[in-house]
Structure formats: C-alpha cells, structure tokens
Amino acid sequence: TQYSTDKPFMIQSRIEGVAFHVVGDAYVDFFCFLDDGGWPENGGDSRLEEPVKTYAGGSSTNTATHLRALQRNFTDHSPRVYLHTVLNPEDHYGQLLLTHASDHGFPIINCRKKSEGLSTGHCIAIVSGGERSFMTHQGCVGHFKAEDLNVQEIVNTATDVHFHIAGFYNIPGFWNHQLEHKLKELRSTTTNLTISLVTQHDATKEWDGGFDSLLPFLDFAIMNDLEARNIVRRGQGNKATTTVQVVEDEIENWANYFGSVSPRTYIIVTRGEHGAVAFKGKQIVATQSTVAVKPVDPTGAGDAFTAGFIHGIWAWRASSNRTTEEDDADPWPIAAIIQGLRWGCAVGRAAVLIRGASVPPHPEQIEKFRKSLPCH
C-alpha cells in the first residue's frame, strides 16, 4: 500500500550513496485468525470468522517491505533496497512473492539454482489471543546456502552497503561457518560495509549453528529476549536457573556473555511491551521503553522493529555533522543507537495493530508512536 507522496514527516537530510541488501527466507503465509482467543482443539473444528488470508512473508520479505516503505515515506531520497532470497518463479507462491516485491518497489534477486525442482516456501500462521504459531514448509529456503550470494554484485550497488541477514536460524545453509566465510569475503572487498543480523527462532532448539564465531563479523545482532535467553544458556552450558531471574540481572548476564564473545558488536534485544535494550562490550548503552497496545497480530513485529532500527541509525547518519575521521573512529556512536531504538520501537508497535507481517503501517501511526515514546 502506498501512502501520501508529500512525506509530511520527511527527514530533511538526504540518505545518499547507500544500498540496503536484505538476505534471508521468503515464504507465502496463510493466516488463520481465531478471534475467540482459543487454539484448535485436537480432533475438533475451529470456526474462522474471517476468510484465510494470504500474504507475502518470511523475515527477509517483511524486513525489506517495511524498510522500503520507511525510506519512501520518511526521507527525501529513496535509497535502493534489494531482497536476496530463493523462490521458484514458476509456481503460484513464487509469483505471489515477485508481485509483492514489484508492488512495494524493490527487486528480488533469486539465488535459487535452476536444477532445484522445489516449491517456494510457504507456511500456515495461526493467530489467536495476541500470540501466533506456524507450520512451515521450507521448500527452496531449506536449500539456500551462503555460497549462493554474489559478493561483487552486492558491493557494486553503492558507495555504502548495509548488508542485513534476516532469520539466521531459519537457513541451515548459513550455519557452521558458511555465512562466516561469505562475510569475510564481503569485508575484504569493501570497507564501507555495515552488517546486521536477526537470529529468529531455532526450530532445532540447539541455538548454535556457529553463531558465536559469526558474531565478531557483525556490527549489529538483533534478537528478542527469548532468543537471547536461549543463546546465552547454550553458551553457558545450558545452565538454566531454577528460579526466575530478576530482569536487570538477566540483562546484565546477556551483556556480559555477548560482550565477552564479541566486544565490538552491538547487541539489540527486543522485549515486547518492555521495549528494547542495546549493549556493547559488556555495557548496557541504551534502553527504550515502548507504548502499551493490545496487539491485533504480533506476527512479524520483530522484522518491523528491525527495519525501523536500520532506518533510524541511517537517519541519524544523514542528519549528523560528523567528519570522516569521526566516522572512521566510531561509525555508530550511542546517539545513533538511541535513534535506532526509537524508530524500531515505533514501527514495531504500529505493526502489531495491522494484520499481516508484510503490511507497512501508515506513516502517521508510526510518527504518533515515535513522538509518544519515553526518552531515556
């Protein structure tokens, strides 16, 4: 959906010379909304008051869609957004994804090998009582490998490149040093590179895949509190506590763990109705509260937050008066992180009031939340 072209909330400084490359899983989602707050009964029949709805989905599709909408509605220059994923362009699901990308103004770079006679990935999403659950057929996504990415094609698109991996744990072909090798290649090819990654849920429950060795190659790692909790517990030998930890103690534990693995990487943890927190080098550097709302559909809220965060840090970069020397010394100071958290929380809050994970909120709703967020 396109909104007003006069861009009433436009960032006055231009974001020029940067291209956003979003890499990851793409699915077609079939949404079933159970408005009574219950879940399907085993052997029963749940009535749906609304028809089953079909949306483009997957972490990478959602993130690219929200990011492109933010650039269109909040900047006076619209940077390029590219989606790198895998799909079968000959089946109905693949055609739906291609149409969605075209409608929202970004190209899909299909990394699928021609010899693979696989279906485009798709899933059933059940939404009830503010929660959601999925049943997924990965199809092509299950065969997506880091080696399928064309580094030269990526770095040649702009002076600055923001490379975002959406849904690390959804793509086994990125695990166990495979993505790490590709990021090394990217880093060796260009210095004007920012890399972010969203972990997503690990269906294997192992929470590994070589994530710790990958972390030092990232500028930003974004995850929710459940994902952070599981990654840290795995890293500490699965030592789950027998009592509920005090929130402040748990966050400090996360900061200590991730800071010891990669002191240079910003870790961003979303905490639902409690907002988000950022830490680096064992230090909590920023927190952001959010606005309480009753979610209509929480699906894709993390992807919306991520798009808002990425937009926010680059909006800060566009409006700052820093010198090249300052950027070389610290390209992403705490002021940028604070702005990223505010945009992320605003977009994430607005997104849960809309059904469908790849439906951008209206810019007026985002701006309303952004202005009402508490400052820290």
CORRA-V250644 format. One record per backbone hydrogen bond with DSSP energy under -0.5 kcal/mol. NH is the residue of the N-H (numbers start at 0). CO is the residue of the C=O. E is the energy in kcal/mol with one decimal. If there is no record, write none. Layout:
NH,CO,E ; NH,CO,E
This chain:
6,3,-0.5 ; 8,72,-0.5 ; 9,6,-1.6 ; 10,73,-3.0 ; 15,13,-0.9 ; 18,159,-2.0 ; 19,79,-2.9 ; 20,18,-0.6 ; 20,161,-3.0 ; 21,19,-0.6 ; 21,81,-3.1 ; 22,20,-0.5 ; 22,163,-3.1 ; 23,83,-2.2 ; 24,165,-0.9 ; 26,56,-1.9 ; 27,120,-1.2 ; 28,26,-0.5 ; 28,54,-3.0 ; 29,122,-2.6 ; 30,28,-0.7 ; 30,52,-3.4 ; 31,124,-3.0 ; 32,30,-0.5 ; 33,31,-0.7 ; 33,126,-2.8 ; 34,32,-0.9 ; 36,33,-1.3 ; 43,40,-2.6 ; 48,46,-0.6 ; 52,30,-1.9 ; 54,28,-2.5 ; 56,26,-3.2 ; 59,24,-1.4 ; 60,24,-0.9 ; 61,57,-2.7 ; 62,58,-2.4 ; 63,59,-2.6 ; 64,60,-2.3 ; 65,61,-2.4 ; 66,62,-2.7 ; 67,63,-2.4 ; 68,64,-2.0 ; 69,65,-2.4 ; 70,66,-2.3 ; 71,67,-2.1 ; 72,68,-2.3 ; 73,69,-2.1 ; 74,70,-0.9 ; 75,10,-0.8 ; 78,76,-0.9 ; 79,17,-0.7 ; 81,19,-3.0 ; 82,106,-2.3 ; 83,21,-3.2 ; 83,81,-0.6 ; 84,82,-0.6 ; 84,108,-1.8 ; 88,86,-0.7 ; 90,87,-1.6 ; 93,87,-0.5 ; 94,90,-2.2 ; 95,91,-2.0 ; 96,92,-2.0 ; 97,93,-2.3 ; 98,94,-2.2 ; 99,95,-2.3 ; 100,96,-2.4 ; 101,97,-2.1 ; 102,98,-2.6 ; 103,99,-1.8 ; 104,100,-0.7 ; 104,101,-0.8 ; 105,100,-2.2 ; 106,80,-0.7 ; 108,82,-3.6 ; 108,106,-0.5 ; 109,107,-0.8 ; 110,84,-3.3 ; 110,108,-0.7 ; 115,112,-1.8 ; 116,114,-0.8 ; 117,115,-1.2 ; 121,136,-2.1 ; 122,27,-2.5 ; 123,134,-2.7 ; 124,29,-2.9 ; 124,122,-0.5 ; 125,123,-0.5 ; 125,132,-2.9 ; 126,31,-2.8 ; 126,124,-0.5 ; 127,130,-2.4 ; 128,33,-0.6 ; 130,127,-1.9 ; 132,125,-2.0 ; 134,123,-2.0 ; 136,121,-3.0 ; 137,135,-0.6 ; 139,118,-2.1 ; 140,137,-1.9 ; 141,138,-1.0 ; 142,139,-2.2 ; 143,140,-1.5 ; 145,172,-1.9 ; 147,144,-1.8 ; 148,145,-1.8 ; 150,148,-0.9 ; 153,149,-1.4 ; 154,150,-2.5 ; 155,151,-1.4 ; 156,153,-1.4 ; 157,154,-0.6 ; 159,16,-3.3 ; 160,191,-2.3 ; 161,18,-2.8 ; 162,160,-0.6 ; 162,193,-3.2 ; 163,20,-3.3 ; 163,161,-0.6 ; 164,195,-2.7 ; 165,22,-3.6 ; 165,163,-0.6 ; 166,164,-0.7 ; 166,197,-0.7 ; 167,197,-2.5 ; 168,198,-2.7 ; 169,166,-1.3 ; 170,167,-1.5 ; 171,169,-0.5 ; 172,143,-0.5 ; 173,170,-2.3 ; 174,171,-1.7 ; 175,208,-2.7 ; 177,174,-1.6 ; 178,173,-1.5 ; 180,176,-2.2 ; 181,177,-1.2 ; 182,178,-2.6 ; 183,179,-2.2 ; 184,180,-1.8 ; 185,181,-2.3 ; 186,182,-2.8 ; 187,183,-2.0 ; 188,184,-1.0 ; 188,185,-0.8 ; 189,185,-1.7 ; 192,190,-1.6 ; 193,160,-2.5 ; 195,162,-2.3 ; 196,219,-1.5 ; 197,164,-2.6 ; 198,221,-1.7 ; 202,200,-0.8 ; 204,201,-1.5 ; 210,207,-1.0 ; 213,209,-1.2 ; 214,210,-1.7 ; 215,211,-0.6 ; 216,213,-2.0 ; 217,214,-2.2 ; 218,194,-2.4 ; 219,194,-1.8 ; 220,265,-2.4 ; 221,196,-3.3 ; 222,267,-2.4 ; 224,269,-1.5 ; 227,223,-2.6 ; 228,224,-2.4 ; 229,225,-2.1 ; 230,226,-2.4 ; 231,227,-2.4 ; 232,228,-2.2 ; 233,229,-2.3 ; 234,230,-2.3 ; 235,231,-1.8 ; 236,233,-1.6 ; 237,232,-3.8 ; 238,232,-0.7 ; 239,237,-1.7 ; 249,245,-2.4 ; 250,246,-2.6 ; 251,247,-2.0 ; 252,248,-2.0 ; 253,249,-2.4 ; 254,250,-2.5 ; 255,251,-2.4 ; 256,252,-2.3 ; 257,253,-2.8 ; 258,254,-2.1 ; 259,255,-1.4 ; 260,256,-1.5 ; 261,257,-2.7 ; 264,261,-1.2 ; 265,218,-2.4 ; 266,278,-3.0 ; 267,220,-3.0 ; 267,265,-0.5 ; 268,266,-0.5 ; 268,276,-2.8 ; 269,222,-2.4 ; 269,267,-0.5 ; 270,274,-3.6 ; 273,270,-2.2 ; 274,271,-1.8 ; 275,287,-2.4 ; 276,268,-2.2 ; 277,285,-3.1 ; 278,266,-2.2 ; 279,282,-2.5 ; 281,254,-0.6 ; 282,279,-1.7 ; 284,277,-2.1 ; 284,282,-0.6 ; 285,277,-1.6 ; 287,275,-2.7 ; 294,292,-0.8 ; 295,351,-2.8 ; 296,351,-2.2 ; 300,297,-2.0 ; 303,299,-2.3 ; 304,300,-2.5 ; 305,301,-2.4 ; 306,302,-2.4 ; 307,303,-2.4 ; 308,304,-3.0 ; 309,305,-2.7 ; 310,306,-2.5 ; 311,307,-2.6 ; 312,308,-2.3 ; 313,309,-1.7 ; 314,310,-2.2 ; 315,311,-2.2 ; 316,312,-2.1 ; 317,313,-2.2 ; 318,314,-1.6 ; 319,315,-1.2 ; 326,322,-2.2 ; 327,323,-2.4 ; 328,324,-1.8 ; 329,325,-2.6 ; 335,332,-1.0 ; 336,332,-1.4 ; 337,333,-2.6 ; 338,334,-1.8 ; 339,335,-2.3 ; 340,336,-2.6 ; 341,337,-2.0 ; 342,338,-2.3 ; 343,339,-2.7 ; 344,340,-2.8 ; 345,341,-2.1 ; 346,342,-2.7 ; 347,343,-2.6 ; 348,344,-2.3 ; 349,345,-2.1 ; 350,346,-2.2 ; 351,347,-1.3 ; 352,349,-1.1 ; 353,350,-1.6 ; 358,355,-0.9 ; 359,357,-0.6 ; 364,361,-0.8 ; 365,361,-1.7 ; 366,362,-2.6 ; 367,363,-1.9 ; 368,364,-2.0 ; 369,365,-2.7 ; 370,366,-2.1 ; 371,367,-1.2 ; 372,368,-1.1
